[in-house]
Amino acid sequence: MIRQARQQTDVSADYAAEMVRQTLFEKYGESIYSSGYKAITTLRRAQQAAADLAVWRGIADYDQRHGYRGPEKEVSLPLTRPIAKRPSPTRWKISRQSATCCLPSS
């Protein structure tokens, strides 16, 4: 029986992927971008999803406890040239997942 390798690339693990990239870069240098190296990790989708959820819940809980703290800083931008006027939308299609706008044709 021949078993094909399962390759799952739909796991969102940016931090872990960056750690792998840094480790490979330290060992092999710039060649990691052009030599066809393949990195295999032992990340599990369910564990990564649980970690992501825990981080987001922690952030939400912290925000609930401390409330809105105002902007960190205000920046004044110089008005050296006029800002182009954008056409206003004529119709909006709104659903629970997204809102799309239909602009008039020019």
N, C-alpha and C positions, 0 to 999 in steps of 0.2 A: 504494500500500500504506500503510495507516494502522497505525502502531505505538503500542501503548498503553505508557504509562510504567510501569515496574516499580517498585513501592514495597515495599521490604523493611523491616520494622520489628522483626524478630526478632534483631537483632544486639545483643549485650550490650556496650555501650560507654558506661557511666555517666559516666566521666571526660570523654570527648569531648562527650557530650550536655550536660554541665554547662558546659563551656567555651563551647559554642555559645549556651546560654541566657544566660550572663553577657555575652557579646559583644552579643547582641541587646538585652539589658536596658540595657546602657550606651548603646546607640545610640537605642533607641525607648522606654525606660522601661517603666512599668506596662502600657502598651498592648499589649505582646506577649502578655499573658494573655487579652485579650478581643477583639483585632482580627483574628484568623484568620491570622496570619503563618505561613508554611510555610518551614521551613529544610531545605535539601537539602545533604547532606554527601557526601564522596567516600570514606567508609569502605568498606572491603572486608571481607566476613565472614571470609574465610580469614586475612587479615592480622590482624584483631582477635582471632580465635581463637588464632593463633600468639603474639600479644603476651600474651594472658591466660595461656596455658600457660607461657610463659617466666617471667612474674611468679610464678605459683604454684610452678613448679619452683625458682626462686630462693629463695622463702620456705621451701620444704621443705628445700632444701640447707642454708640458713642454720640452720634449726632442728636438722637432723641434726648439724651441726658444733658447735653450742653447747649442745644438749640442753635439758632442762627447767630453767628458771631460777626456778621458784617463783612464787607469786602476787605481783603488784605491790604489793598493799595488802590488808589485812584490814579489814572494816567490821563493827562490831557494830550490829545494828539493835535499837531499843528495842521491848520487848514490851508495848505499851500495851493491846493487846486480843488475845484468844486467836486463834490461827490455826485456821480452819475445817478440820475433818477431812475429807479426801477419801476417797471409797469406793475400796477396793482392787480392781484388775481381777480378773475371774474367769477370763478366757481371753485368750490372746494369739495372734494370727495373725502369723507371721513369714515374710517372704520375703527375698530378697536385696536388694530395693530399699527395702522399708519394713516397719515393724512397726505393726500396728493392734491396738487393745484393744477388747474388748467388755465394757462395764460392765453390771451388773445394772440392770434397770428398777426405778424407784421407784414 
